[in-house]
Amino acid sequence: MKLLSFAASFREQGNNHTLAQLADGIARGAGAEVEHIPYASLEAPFYREDAPDAKVPSGILAFAEKLRDADGLMIAAPEHNWSFPASLKNMIDWLSTLQENPLANKTALLMCATPSRRGGIAGLLQLRVPLEVLGCWVYPQVVGIGNVYKTLSAESISDAKDMAFLTQSVQDFVRITGLFCKGQS
Ligand SMILES: Cc1cc2nc3c(=O)[nH]c(=O)nc-3n(C[C@H](O)[C@H](O)[C@H](O)COP(=O)(O)O)c2cc1C
């Protein structure tokens, strides 16, 4: 089973990058092959419907190719003003303009690392919507990890409940993605 993973933050050392790397390790431990995608490679100008002949950015095309060949996607997205980052919405919009929708029939696990105590869940619930509209199956429980400057490191999350929740969610996501793979073969 192949998973793609990225943090929707241009800060390569940011909290969501750290969370994504933790999730990658757990998923690999559960038997998945995981490719981590640098978010900078997905940077794209705003999609403009009044420029229909505009070239799809090469990074978006390359990601779409990888996505077609993958079974699922793990996204760690920062919360921006109780929603998810505009750059991520723009990336999804570009993907949706491609002839063959690369998000269809993929699974997705949504995560957020934030300094706030709420854990970024408001943003993740909004991120579900365009992904589901485009045919993704989104794991029911989003993984919001709060208070990250005190608890999150490259090795672990010191809050035991949060670490257990992340581990159990990623392992279960890998299990369910495996069931999707079997169903499609
Ligand atoms: C424009 C903007 C809006 C933000 N809005 C929120 C928010 O609504 N909720 C929240 O918990 N954090 C918010 N933050 C703080 C981010 O969660 C925090 O900076 C986070 O560490 C960013 O992710 P990164 O470290 O992966 O880059 C916001 C940050 C920015 C720049």
The ligand as a MOL file (V3000), in Angstrom:
LIG
                    3D

  0  0  0     0  0            999 V3000
M  V30 BEGIN CTAB
M  V30 COUNTS 31 33 0 0 0
M  V30 BEGIN ATOM
M  V30 1 C -2.6410 33.6120 9.1230 0
M  V30 2 C -2.6020 32.7170 10.3340 0
M  V30 3 C -3.7760 32.3510 10.9650 0
M  V30 4 C -3.7460 31.4910 12.0700 0
M  V30 5 N -4.9220 31.0850 12.6110 0
M  V30 6 C -4.9140 30.1450 13.5840 0
M  V30 7 C -6.1400 29.5940 14.0570 0
M  V30 8 O -7.2220 29.9320 13.6400 0
M  V30 9 N -6.0600 28.6360 14.9970 0
M  V30 10 C -4.8560 28.1810 15.5070 0
M  V30 11 O -4.8570 27.2920 16.3350 0
M  V30 12 N -3.6850 28.7070 15.0740 0
M  V30 13 C -3.6770 29.6590 14.1220 0
M  V30 14 N -2.4860 30.1580 13.6440 0
M  V30 15 C -1.2350 29.7210 14.2530 0
M  V30 16 C -0.7230 28.4220 13.6170 0
M  V30 17 O -1.5000 27.3410 14.0900 0
M  V30 18 C 0.7250 28.2000 13.9870 0
M  V30 19 O 1.5190 29.2630 13.5320 0
M  V30 20 C 1.2410 26.8790 13.4480 0
M  V30 21 O 2.4130 26.5080 14.1270 0
M  V30 22 C 1.5150 26.9530 11.9460 0
M  V30 23 O 1.8880 25.7080 11.4540 0
M  V30 24 P 3.4160 25.3440 11.0890 0
M  V30 25 O 4.2000 25.4590 12.3640 0
M  V30 26 O 3.3110 23.9340 10.6030 0
M  V30 27 O 3.8900 26.2940 10.0210 0
M  V30 28 C -2.5160 31.0280 12.5520 0
M  V30 29 C -1.3100 31.4230 11.9100 0
M  V30 30 C -1.3590 32.2420 10.8130 0
M  V30 31 C -0.0720 32.6320 10.1270 0
M  V30 END ATOM
M  V30 BEGIN BOND
M  V30 1 1 1 2
M  V30 2 1 2 3
M  V30 3 2 2 30
M  V30 4 2 3 4
M  V30 5 1 4 5
M  V30 6 1 4 28
M  V30 7 2 5 6
M  V30 8 1 6 7
M  V30 9 1 6 13
M  V30 10 2 7 8
M  V30 11 1 7 9
M  V30 12 1 9 10
M  V30 13 2 10 11
M  V30 14 1 10 12
M  V30 15 2 12 13
M  V30 16 1 13 14
M  V30 17 1 14 15
M  V30 18 1 14 28
M  V30 19 1 15 16
M  V30 20 1 16 17
M  V30 21 1 16 18
M  V30 22 1 18 19
M  V30 23 1 18 20
M  V30 24 1 20 21
M  V30 25 1 20 22
M  V30 26 1 22 23
M  V30 27 1 23 24
M  V30 28 2 24 25
M  V30 29 1 24 26
M  V30 30 1 24 27
M  V30 31 2 28 29
M  V30 32 1 29 30
M  V30 33 1 30 31
M  V30 END BOND
M  V30 END CTAB
M  END
